[in-house]
Amino acid sequence: MDLAEIRRNNAAALMLENALDELSFALCLGKDETQIAALMSPNSKKLIPDALARLMEQTFSKPKLWLDQADGDSQGQGPSFDLFG
């Protein structure tokens, strides 16, 4: 599994964890929905840029480099907060 796929899977986990669709996810990040949709497409080979990956982690209270971990949630690193809970 390459970094693009790992980041996309973890970003999808963030969306699921916070019950967000792509539009809501994009709005939380202050990004355009089409940009997020292109990055999150299952067939996309585009890499979520480093700056956006760090923004996702910060926005959703994940430790730095969490999005790059192949087994993101199972690491037990840092708190996991439901943004809308």
Helices and strands as residue ranges (DSSP letters): H 3-17, H 22-29, H 33-40, H 50-59, G 66-68, G 72-75
